[in-house]
Amino acid sequence: MDIAFFSAQKYERPFFEQSLNGFSNITITYFEQSLLAQTAILAKNFDAVCVFVNDTVDKAVIEQLAILGVSAILLRCAGFNNVDLPIAKQHNLSVLRVPAYSPEAVAEHCVALMLTLSRKTHKAYNRVREDNFDLNGLLGFNLHNKTVGIIGCGKIGQALCNILTGFGANVLVCDPFAKPGNYTITDLNTLLAQSDIISLHCPLSEDTHHLIDDAAFNKMKTGVMLINTSRGALVNSQACIKALKSQKLGYLGLDVYEQESELFFKNHSDEINQDDIFSRLVSFRNVLITGHQGFFTQEALTEIANITLQNANELAQGQTLTNQVL
């Protein structure tokens, strides 16, 4: 199987090259370009494309891939909201994903955002480097005894529950498929009203698009902390700005952003940022944004490479597809 690997980053290649040693029947050609209608032609003569979260796999792209003879879409991530599944089915393209690589990696990043926002360690770091040891403005709060609401309790949500329980937090979970655990299962409105911290871990769909909007903020406590490491479009960015300005939202930690495909995974330091909403968000002192690095650990990248190539091998060998979306 020959794979066209889009949105290739140099940090990924060592992990995939190492994993390739176990699959002599698979070859990879790396393309730095994102998969778009304009770049789909690069997949000519390949059996499959391998894509990441911000690649575009819509109707126009899938139709081109089908004409080019591509038979499979390999996602090296868990989410598949960027793939037009009905069109892929119509053109008989298999779609496979990596359903879980390191849930702990993302869960631990959530806690890092929570603690950094609360204890202001990022600000303290800069102060100390300038010989400023003043504690004024750095007052934080304990996670112990706080109520943390987790929306979506899959493997990442469960990993976060375990960590927060260790801190002594009271954990609320809203998930129609949640099973009893070390948390209290509740409805969304109750979670929004009672939580001191809210963390999002649900997939992006028509039902969850802009799940956090003006109406949701109105139900929250004043000064609430919101963390999103799932998908950017779960949160209405304009509503976030309003909530920050009114101080309803006391802290905001983002590892994802609704329009991140134009920004993340690239160095724009020599450019003028044209995204006014993003620029406004980062202007708030109580906002912390990281560039979709929640997954970014050695363990996670190793697992992503291994499972992606296992998926490709199952396709090539005509075996049962363990991680098939379509």
C-alpha positions in Angstrom: 0.0 0.0 0.0 1.3 3.4 -1.0 0.2 6.2 1.2 0.2 10.0 0.5 0.8 11.6 3.9 -0.7 15.1 4.0 0.1 17.9 6.5 3.4 16.1 7.3 5.3 17.6 10.2 9.0 16.8 10.8 8.2 15.8 14.4 5.9 12.9 13.1 8.3 11.3 10.6 10.7 9.6 13.1 7.7 7.9 14.8 6.2 6.7 11.5 9.6 5.6 10.1 10.2 3.6 13.2 6.8 2.0 13.0 7.3 1.3 9.2 10.0 -1.2 10.1 7.3 -3.7 11.0 5.4 -3.2 7.7 7.4 -4.0 4.6 4.3 -3.8 2.4 3.6 -0.1 3.2 5.4 3.0 1.8 4.8 6.6 2.8 5.4 9.8 0.8 5.3 12.9 3.0 3.7 16.1 1.8 3.9 19.2 3.9 0.8 20.6 2.1 -2.6 20.2 3.7 -5.1 18.2 1.8 -7.4 20.6 0.0 -9.2 20.6 -3.3 -6.1 22.4 -4.8 -3.6 19.8 -3.5 -5.7 16.6 -3.9 -3.9 15.9 -7.2 -0.8 15.0 -5.2 -2.6 11.8 -4.3 -2.4 10.5 -7.8 -1.1 6.9 -8.0 -1.5 6.4 -4.3 -3.7 3.8 -2.6 -4.6 5.9 0.4 -4.3 9.3 1.9 -3.3 9.9 5.5 -4.8 13.1 7.0 -4.9 15.0 10.3 -7.4 17.2 12.1 -7.2 20.3 9.9 -7.1 18.6 6.5 -10.2 19.2 4.3 -11.9 16.0 3.2 -15.1 17.4 1.9 -17.2 16.5 -1.2 -14.9 18.2 -3.7 -11.8 16.5 -2.3 -13.3 13.0 -2.0 -14.6 13.2 -5.6 -11.1 14.0 -6.8 -9.6 11.2 -4.7 -12.0 8.7 -6.1 -11.1 9.8 -9.7 -7.4 9.5 -8.8 -7.9 5.9 -7.6 -7.5 6.4 -3.9 -9.4 3.8 -2.0 -9.0 4.8 1.6 -8.7 7.7 4.0 -6.5 7.1 7.0 -7.0 9.5 9.9 -4.1 9.8 12.3 -6.5 11.2 14.9 -9.7 10.2 16.7 -12.1 12.8 15.4 -13.5 12.5 11.8 -15.7 15.6 11.7 -13.6 16.9 8.8 -14.6 14.0 6.5 -17.8 14.0 4.5 -18.8 10.4 5.4 -21.9 10.1 3.1 -19.8 11.2 0.1 -17.0 8.8 1.1 -19.5 6.0 1.3 -20.9 6.9 -2.1 -17.5 6.6 -3.7 -16.6 3.4 -1.7 -13.7 5.0 0.2 -12.9 3.3 3.4 -12.3 5.6 6.4 -10.2 4.5 9.4 -9.1 6.4 12.4 -7.0 6.2 15.6 -9.8 6.0 18.2 -7.4 6.2 21.2 -3.7 6.9 21.4 -2.9 8.3 24.8 -6.0 9.6 26.6 -3.8 10.6 29.5 -1.8 12.9 27.3 -4.8 15.1 26.6 -6.2 14.8 30.1 -2.9 15.9 31.6 -2.7 18.8 29.3 -6.2 19.9 30.5 -4.9 19.9 34.1 -1.8 21.8 33.0 -4.1 24.5 31.5 -6.2 24.5 34.7 -3.3 24.9 37.0 -1.5 27.4 34.9 -4.6 29.6 34.7 -5.3 29.2 38.4 -1.8 29.5 39.9 -0.6 31.9 37.1 2.7 30.1 36.8 3.3 31.5 33.3 3.2 35.0 34.7 5.4 34.1 37.6 7.9 32.6 35.3 8.2 35.9 33.4 8.4 38.0 36.6 11.2 35.9 38.2 13.2 36.2 35.0 13.1 39.9 35.5 14.0 39.7 39.2 10.4 40.6 40.1 9.3 38.4 43.1 6.1 40.4 43.9 3.2 38.0 44.6 0.5 40.6 44.0 -1.6 39.6 41.1 -0.7 35.9 41.3 -3.4 34.8 43.8 -4.8 31.4 42.7 -7.2 28.8 44.0 -7.2 25.1 45.0 -8.5 22.4 42.8 -9.3 20.6 46.0 -13.0 20.7 46.7 -13.8 22.5 43.5 -16.6 21.2 41.3 -15.4 20.3 37.8 -17.9 19.5 35.1 -16.7 17.2 32.2 -18.9 17.3 29.1 -18.1 14.0 27.3 -16.8 11.1 29.2 -15.0 8.9 26.7 -11.5 7.7 27.4 -10.0 11.2 27.7 -12.8 12.3 29.9 -12.4 9.2 32.1 -8.7 9.8 32.4 -9.3 13.4 33.5 -11.9 12.2 36.1 -9.2 10.0 37.6 -6.7 12.8 37.8 -9.2 15.3 39.3 -10.3 12.7 41.8 -6.7 12.6 43.0 -6.8 16.3 43.5 -9.9 15.9 45.7 -12.2 17.7 43.2 -15.9 16.9 42.9 -16.5 15.7 39.4 -19.7 16.1 37.4 -20.2 14.3 34.1 -22.6 14.9 31.3 -22.6 12.1 28.7 -25.6 10.0 27.5 -23.3 7.0 27.4 -21.5 7.5 30.7 -21.3 4.5 33.1 -21.2 4.8 36.9 -17.7 5.8 38.1 -15.8 8.1 40.4 -18.1 11.0 39.5 -21.7 12.2 39.5 -23.6 11.8 36.2 -25.9 14.8 35.6 -27.7 16.7 32.9 -26.0 19.6 31.0 -28.0 22.4 32.6 -27.1 21.2 36.1 -23.4 20.8 35.2 -23.3 24.3 33.7 -24.9 25.8 36.8 -22.8 24.0 39.5 -19.3 23.8 38.0 -16.4 26.0 39.0 -14.5 24.5 36.1 -15.9 23.1 32.8 -13.9 20.9 30.5 -15.1 19.8 27.0 -14.4 16.3 25.7 -17.2 15.6 23.3 -17.0 15.1 19.6 -18.0 17.8 17.2 -21.3 17.2 15.4 -24.4 19.1 14.4 -25.7 18.7 17.9 -22.6 19.9 19.6 -21.6 22.7 17.3 -21.4 25.9 19.4 -22.5 23.9 22.4 -21.0 26.7 24.5 -22.8 29.9 23.4 -24.4 32.9 25.0 -27.2 30.8 26.5 -24.7 28.3 28.0 -22.6 31.1 29.6 -25.8 32.6 31.1 -26.3 29.4 33.0 -22.8 29.3 34.4 -21.4 30.7 37.7 -19.7 34.1 37.5 -15.9 33.6 37.3 -16.1 30.1 35.9 -13.1 28.5 34.2 -13.7 26.9 30.7 -11.2 24.5 29.2 -11.5 23.1 25.6 -9.0 20.6 24.3 -11.5 18.8 22.0 -12.7 20.7 18.9 -12.7 24.4 18.4 -16.2 24.7 17.1 -17.7 23.4 20.3 -17.3 27.0 21.5 -18.7 30.1 20.0 -15.7 32.4 20.1 -17.8 35.6 19.9 -19.8 34.4 22.9 -16.5 33.7 24.7 -15.3 37.3 24.1 -18.6 38.7 25.5 -18.4 36.4 28.6 -14.8 37.5 29.2 -15.6 41.2 28.9 -18.6 40.8 31.4 -16.3 38.7 33.7 -18.9 35.9 33.6 -16.0 33.8 32.2 -13.1 34.2 34.7 -10.6 31.9 33.0 -10.3 30.4 29.5 -7.9 27.7 28.4 -7.9 26.6 24.8 -5.9 24.0 22.9 -8.2 24.2 19.9 -9.8 27.1 18.0 -12.7 27.3 15.6 -10.6 28.7 12.8 -7.4 27.0 13.7 -6.7 25.4 10.3 -5.4 28.8 9.2 -3.1 29.2 12.2 -2.1 26.1 14.0 0.9 23.8 13.2 2.7 26.6 11.3 5.1 29.4 12.2 3.4 32.8 11.6 5.8 34.8 13.7 6.9 37.0 10.8 3.3 37.7 9.7 0.5 40.0 10.7 -2.3 38.0 12.2 -5.4 38.6 10.1 -7.8 36.8 12.5 -9.4 39.5 14.6 -11.3 37.2 16.8 -8.2 35.2 17.8 -6.3 38.4 18.4 -9.0 39.6 20.7 -9.0 36.3 22.6 -5.3 36.3 23.3 -5.5 40.0 24.4 -7.2 39.0 27.7 -4.9 38.4 30.7 -7.0 35.5 31.8 -6.9 33.5 28.6 -4.3 30.8 27.8 -4.1 29.3 24.4 -1.8 26.5 23.2 -1.6 25.3 19.6 -3.3 21.9 19.6 -0.5 20.2 21.5 -2.7 18.3 24.0 -1.9 15.1 22.1 1.8 15.9 21.8 3.7 13.4 23.8 6.2 10.6 22.8 3.7 8.0 24.0 0.9 9.4 21.9 2.9 9.9 18.7 4.2 6.3 19.0 0.7 5.0 19.3 -0.7 7.1 16.5 2.0 5.8 14.1 1.5 2.2 15.1 -2.3 2.2 14.9 -2.4 4.2 11.6 0.0 1.7 10.0 -1.9 -1.3 11.5 -5.1 0.2 9.9 -3.3 0.4 6.6 -2.0 -3.1 6.9 -5.4 -4.5 7.6 -6.7 -2.8 4.4 -3.8 -4.1 2.4 -4.2 -7.7 3.7 -8.0 -7.7 3.3 -8.4 -8.3 7.0 -11.2 -7.2 9.4 -10.9 -3.4 9.8 -10.5 -2.8 13.6 -10.9 0.9 13.5 -13.2 1.5 10.6 -15.4 4.5 10.6 -16.8 3.7 7.2 
